[in-house]
Amino acid sequence: MDNASTALRSPRGRWILAATVLGSGLALLDGTVVNVALPFLGRELDAGMEGLQWTVNAYMVTLAGLILLGGSLGDRYGRRKIFLVGTVWFAVASALCGLSPTIEFLVGARALQGVGGALLTPGSLAIIQASFAREDRPRAVGLWSGLGGVAAAVGPFLGGWLVQTVGWRWVFLINPPLAVVVVAVALRHVPESRDERASGRFDVLGAALAALSLTLIAYGLIRKEAAAPLVAGVALAVAFVVTEIRRSPAALVPVGLFRSRVFTAVNVVTLIMYAAMGVVFFLLVVQLQVVSGFSPLAAGLALLPATLLMLLLSARAGEVARRYGPRLLMTAGILLAGASFLWMSTIGFGASYALQVLPSVTVFGLGLSAAVAPLTSTVLATADDRYAGTASGVNNAVARTGSLLSVAAVPPLVGLVGDAFENPPVFDAGFRTAMLVSAAMMLASALITFLTIRTNVLTEQPPTRP
């Protein structure tokens, strides 16, 4: 592991952090900035709820399905190199999204965007793990989580402003110039690192099975009557697991990582937690516009308190987790976020920003700030340093898979189908039920956290696993 002694407070450390935050923030920003534009692009491109779901999920399918391969490529060929390739790829795909003439073209371009995100996202976190001294990593991860979370949370605000001023296409066209900045900073300041012991062939079959199974499962969940794709997707998911076990230790996902009970548990927590948040990010900004009568800009601004709290508190949460352990902080944060979803369920016709939107979003920001940085630190602390890229890729894939499956499954289950986004009473009823479902998922996630995460997990030296 190269350069694993950079101090966070050094000039080089600050530039490394800036490059990784900017790069991962690009992908995180796109994950939420699009949501506020959904009603507008849906009308212009003549798309129903299914088209809106695929606009979100096409990106998630390739991101979740290939992010493991992205982490492995970085470990093998150089994390900075793959990070830069992903950034450029993402920028080109974003331009295609902005120029889309039809909803089908947009969905295809979004899938290409996900490929770029799968290359750059795990690389950003693996660069941090490979570059900073061990004692600085929890705080560095906290800063990365907080500033990256800011990018995700500021997305609806930025999207609302762009939609309201220059049109929804600029939600995508803003990415290429931002990517130029990322490339320039990374080329100048980020050191290269790789796993010098990596050898052998890539698990292309595993990557293909993962992406195809997620696509079919999402299709089957969105179209409830399409049972055959869902069954086929589940069968391919089983085949993926069997393939990974048989190919260990050369598999896309080294089975040895899951011999750690805490690593397995924290990924289960991630799956459920991000499934709940995926529903909220997908539906809330649409609810504020379609039902509550907010403008796109006002709907985006509604999430600003969460952005500010993530910026202020995530690094401190990483430090608290390092000193006192992540279990209680993560549990409390997840429960707070779940409580905020219950509060959000009261947002409806004529909703008051001061009494309903602001308090619920503030509680959500507090919970997210407390939970995300300790969760990320725990994932990395339970894997040997040489598997930093792979562990990061696994956790990112799990998070995106949770969001993908929930965005596919929950809207149809609560009655949000067809032209529901054009029918305020129908959308309002579905939104309220979806928030209750999301709160229940957060409760389950908090219970698993409390029962399975050890207090001293961040101070233990992880064993090397094949």
Beta strands, then each sheet from edge to edge (+ up, - down):
end
